[in-house]
Amino acid sequence: MSRASATVAKPRPDDVDQVAAENAAEAGAAKSCSSRKRPKSGGSRGKHNTELGRRGENAAARFLDRRGYEILERNWECAAGEADIIARDGDVLVFVEVKTRSSTEKGLPAEAVDEAKRKRYGRIASLYVKNYEVPDVSVRFDVVSLLVIAPDRVLMHHYINAFMAG
């Protein structure tokens, strides 16, 4: 991912508060193409990661919505894979990959968007646009990266036009 083209957006306090509240609560205690809710995971580590990812996607959707994006789809699935968020930013159709991590042990969240994932997003976008109501639409690929740095703190970066589909 090219950091030169990345834009870092500061989350609003209520975005951070919501994720922090959910983290604090945890610490204290398809068709061919469709939107779906995530199934419950079996193991405790998998369950933790699934829940962390769900909370990250919710925070990212709120973050984008508050900045004027129109959220069209969440967890949209097709034969090529899943797009976390599909939104409209003005006349541009935006495919958003959300990466959430609770540590940097395996690197920063945005570093997980590798070449294979970029290619997959290109295929996902092609399938989505095939049935989109606007015939000539500009497409962009963004990444929202969330790093939980404390039970009540989240570092959020919004990389606009983060990559070109491979």
C-alpha positions, 0 to 999 in steps of 0.5 A: 500500500502506498503511504504517499497517497494515504490520508490519515483521518482522526476519529471523532471522540464518539467513534473512539468512545464507541469502540472503547466502550465495546473493548472495555465491556469485553475486558470486563466481562449467501447467495451468489452475491449478498450482504450478510451478518457474520456467523459466530466463531467456534474457538475463543481466539477465533471468537475474539478476532471475529468480535474485534473485526465486527466492532472495527467494521461498525466503527469504520461504518460510523466514521464514514457515515459521519463524513458524508459517505452513503453506506450501500452494503456491509459484508457484501459477498460474491464468488470473488470474496467479501467487501467489508463496506461498499459506500458512495462518496459523492459520485465515486463508488468506494470499496473499503477494507477494514482491518482491526488489530489489538496489537502490532505483533503481526504488523500494523492493520493496514499492512495486512492488505497485501497484493492478493487482497488487492486483486480480490477487491478488484474482482469483487468490484467488477462483480458489484459494478456489473449490476450497479445502477449507474453505468459509468461509475468511478471506483476507489479502494480505501482502507480503514485501519484500527489499532486498539491501543488500550481498552479505551483508546483506538488509533484509526487511519483512513487511507483514501485511494489506498491502492489500485486493484491488481 
